[in-house]
Amino acid sequence: MDLSTILGMLICFLVVTFAITIGGPLAGFIDPTSILVVICGSIAAVATCYPMSTLKSFPKIFSNALTFTPRDTKGLLEMLQTMSNRARREGTLSLEEFVTSIDDDFFSRGVQLVVDGHEPQAVEDILYLEISKIEERHKLGIGMFDDLALLAPAFGMIGTLIGLVHMLGQLDDPTKIGPSMAVALLTTLYGSLISNIFALPIAKKLQFRSNEELQEKEMIAQGILSILNRESPRFLVERLNVQLAPSDRFVDAS
């Protein structure tokens, strides 16, 4: 569970709620019609932008922002170094036992390509093509939340305009102008809250997760190509280490 995402949204919600209750009752900021216009309208507009196959993955994409799996970069580099040493001593066929023991499908398929004896250029083309497709899928998921962040305030404004039209139709009764104006402005508030407390932060967190995964996949690809090219295991580790923060780097104790 990613506490920063959950705590961040919760604190934002509590701060806004606290600010509302200081000035008056919370019930005055709840209007079912405004909620219907903003939430249903925004979701429907986002659904219009994407195919059903992508929309079905919305819950899974959202869960990715709420979960956190630490990336073991030191373990990854240690394994690549072990594989490089083995390949230099015994040949690439000796790496076959790693294919079934590796949990990462991308890593496992890359090692299988090495074992099968494919040319380095062919292996590079396949690995980087898969990385590009992973990035495309990530962009689709992030795009849904970016679009929601864009559309929610727009539907908030639409709701406000609807409310203003109703208000102008009641100008003959001055006592109704104030309450009608307040309700009209609620949709703008709802749209802004959905955009800035929910959709935009989730999109940013998903982009961060995507960058992490793509960096890991690229390091795997570079390591596999280094093994294929029979580069020094020490050089392999050093080249990958420079891409990491000092605290995440692998130090060979041998």
Secondary structure, DSSP 4 states (H G I P E B T S, - for coil): --HHHHHHHHHHHHHHHHHHHHHS-GGGG--HHHHIIIIIHHHHHHHHHS-HHHHTTHHHHHHHHH------HHHHHHHHHHHHHHHHHH-GGGGHHHHHH---HHHHHHHHHHHTT--HHHHHHHHHHHHHHHHHHHHHHHHHHHHHHHHHHHHHHHHHHHHHHHHHTTTT-GGGHHHHHHHHHHHHHHHHHIIIIIIHHHHHHHHHHHHHHHHHHHHHHHHHHHHHTT--HHHHHHHHHTTS-GGG------
